[in-house]
Amino acid sequence: MLLRASLIVASTLSTLLLFFTASSSAITCTRPSVRREWRQLTINERAQWIAAINCLSTLPHDDALAPSIDPSVSKIPPVNTSGSYWDDLVYVHMDLNIRIHGTGYFLPFHRLYVQAVETAIKERCGYTGGFPYWDWSIDAHDVENSPLFRESDPASGLGGWGDPARDIEVQDGGFRRFALSYPAPHTLRRNFTLQPFVAFGANPVFADPAVYANTSFTPDEVRKLVRWPAGDFVGFQAYMERPEGPHSSVHFIIGGDLSGYCPANAAPGCVNGQPTFSANEPMFFLHHAMVDKVWYDWQHAHPANSWAFRGGSVQNLTSVQALHDYPNGMPPALSLDSGIHADGMFPDLTVRDVMNTTGGYLCYVYE
């Protein structure tokens, strides 16, 4: 028994040593902010978050924005220097689209991206709360009638669905006049669409175009992800990011800007369904905070998950076979020391820097 106990202690110490060795380059934060589900916020806290996001949309363009992808590849409009700081943050997502979707950067980048917005509203707009998330699994049974989209209060409400007679522009709530620059000047739009993938039926990567989008982000689906096999980062990301998975389904069921649906005044080259300008929608960040929470919960579900990371740096979504062979990117392979591009709008960090949400640069936990 003594020998067995000694072996257990030795094994435990080895595990801790490995963990702290991986974390040694980071300084653990002491007072992490707490991220809570939107419905757990008070009315005043909701109003403060909405006011802070609106604040970013009134700040001027930042010349620090430095697109890094060749425009012939990104196929996006040039930077609108008369736009807002919010537009600049959106442009980062537009520019880096092919680097941050379908590659190993997907989860680390979006974790950093949500943090960048949280930092911006605190430093530039005086926000003092934790960043909220939207647990869409609560509403999966009836997204259209979710309480979130029934909040019409001009200060504390997220607003409802857009008016089809007005290019599906949101007519109420705190974002009813939320002005945006990309892909052309317009105000925020939403359009509930239960079967959004029908429009992509000709694309073979959509296995079941007629599927109801809400079936992919139910409580059971979230539990499946949190309980995903230990250490299998590639499989976890692939299930989350698959064409009809939770990530895509939330984007497309909300429609409008979040689904990349082009506004009526967009240039002829605008292609519906592209993820580039989806960050126009403030709900994007509540959505991706939830994606991050599911990853966070998986990371904490087993010691082998904490630092699990693997993926390629090149997107290949050209076929079913390509998705099978490279579920989260083609070579060159990424590592924990791979840099995350930020187009000058927030610090260029490494994947390692964002693996631990209380590791120093990041300092938050989920309630």
PyMOL commands that set and color helices and strands:
alter all, ss='L'
color gray80, all
select helices_A, chain A and resi 2-23+38-40+43-56+71-74+85-95+97-100+106-125+136-139+143-145+147-150+164-166+196-200+213-216+219-226+233-241+246-254+256-259+276-280+283-299+303-305+320-325+352-354
alter helices_A, ss='H'
color red, helices_A
select strands_A, chain A and resi 33-35+179-180+186-187+312-314+330-333+339-340+349-350+364-366
alter strands_A, ss='S'
color yellow, strands_A
deselect
rebuild
show_as cartoon
